[in-house]
Amino acid sequence: MQIETPTILKKIVARKYEEINERKSHTPYGNLEVAASVANVHNAPRGFAHALKHQIAIGKAAVIAEVKQASPSKGILRSPFVPADIAKSYEKGGAACLSVLTDSDFFKGHEEFLVQARAACKLPVIRKDFIVDEYQILEARAIGADCVLLIAACLSGQKLRELDQMARDLGMDVLVEVHNRPELDLALEYTHTELLGINNRDLHTFELSLDHTFELMGEVPSDRLIVTESGIHTRDDVALMRQKGIHAFLVGEAFMRADDPGKKLAELFQS
Ligand SMILES: O=C(O)c1ccccc1NCC(=O)[C@H](O)[C@H](O)COP(=O)(O)O
């Protein structure tokens, strides 16, 4: 009998369910509901989708700049890693929004990094994690997230629907991420969010090709805003995307490896 080796995405998601159970035993759901309501008063959502659309409306690329210390495919990307300094640098370099990794086991992220980055600037922030449960949506709002990522590869249609609705009811935006045609069909059928991310990276195999965006973009209805994610490294990558009509980008590694991440952002994206 052949035993199937779990892919990295399956390992991350399996660990995520364990982590959520551990967290639920420390902080009951009701406490988080209160914390999320308090955040809606003191840390009201900053308008993630609006910030992206504003950049595009004025003819600029809308960049979601990632704050990521490490990744399973590339290991450590940045050391020392100071989220507040990175956030300030991104704001100066012209980012529309921030993406902060909060997963600790695989990305060396932390919720506190999101809190620190958001407090250091005025930009809206997405909680970048592997969200599979309502509890994590409440956590996201409680720590001040303005948007959450929902990865279609990790979720059933019904769960996508529930999490998308819940996040938007709490005032956050949602970026739903797909990598192939079946995931796109799932996202279009079960979510109402405007923001549709096409990940150029296969999260099971790490294979990366910008062609994923070009192959899927024609199938996305015009009322959704496409964000191309992963593998953007050069001005040529950016120019090619913009020629094809893609104006929103999620970029991590190229910025994280630069001495000054915001300066790198400006170099890649200034026309
Ligand atoms: O990057 C990984 O190794 C990875 C592995 C498993 C699941 C997700 C993973 N990355 C998340 C992302 O998709 C990226 O952080 C994001 O799109 C930015 O990509 P890049 O510009 O290539 O750093």
The ligand as a Tripos MOL2 file, in Angstrom:
@<TRIPOS>MOLECULE
LIG
   23    23     1     0     0
SMALL
NO_CHARGES

@<TRIPOS>ATOM
      1 O1          5.4940   31.2360   -0.0640 O.co2     1 LIG1
      2 C1          5.3760   30.0380    0.3080 C.2       1 LIG1
      3 O2          6.3410   29.2680    0.4340 O.co2     1 LIG1
      4 C2          4.0200   29.4950    0.6380 C.ar      1 LIG1
      5 C3          3.8790   28.1460    0.9540 C.ar      1 LIG1
      6 C4          2.6400   27.6220    1.2780 C.ar      1 LIG1
      7 C5          1.5410   28.4470    1.3340 C.ar      1 LIG1
      8 C6          1.6770   29.8190    1.0400 C.ar      1 LIG1
      9 C7          2.8960   30.3270    0.6930 C.ar      1 LIG1
     10 N1          3.0730   31.6770    0.4370 N.pl3     1 LIG1
     11 C8          2.0530   32.6410    0.5840 C.3       1 LIG1
     12 C9          2.0320   33.5110   -0.5930 C.2       1 LIG1
     13 O3          1.3300   33.1730   -1.5080 O.2       1 LIG1
     14 C10         2.9870   34.6910   -0.6610 C.3       1 LIG1
     15 O4          3.3900   35.0650    0.6180 O.3       1 LIG1
     16 C11         2.4810   35.9460   -1.3620 C.3       1 LIG1
     17 O5          1.6350   35.7270   -2.4170 O.3       1 LIG1
     18 C12         3.7070   36.7840   -1.8280 C.3       1 LIG1
     19 O6          4.5110   36.0220   -2.6960 O.3       1 LIG1
     20 P1          6.0140   36.4310   -3.0510 P.3       1 LIG1
     21 O7          5.9800   37.8050   -3.6370 O.co2     1 LIG1
     22 O8          6.4460   35.4080   -4.0640 O.co2     1 LIG1
     23 O9          6.7880   36.3790   -1.7790 O.co2     1 LIG1
@<TRIPOS>BOND
     1     1     2 2
     2     2     3 1
     3     2     4 1
     4     4     5 ar
     5     4     9 ar
     6     5     6 ar
     7     6     7 ar
     8     7     8 ar
     9     8     9 ar
    10     9    10 1
    11    10    11 1
    12    11    12 1
    13    12    13 2
    14    12    14 1
    15    14    15 1
    16    14    16 1
    17    16    17 1
    18    16    18 1
    19    18    19 1
    20    19    20 1
    21    20    21 2
    22    20    22 1
    23    20    23 1
@<TRIPOS>SUBSTRUCTURE
     1 LIG1         1 GROUP 0 **** ****
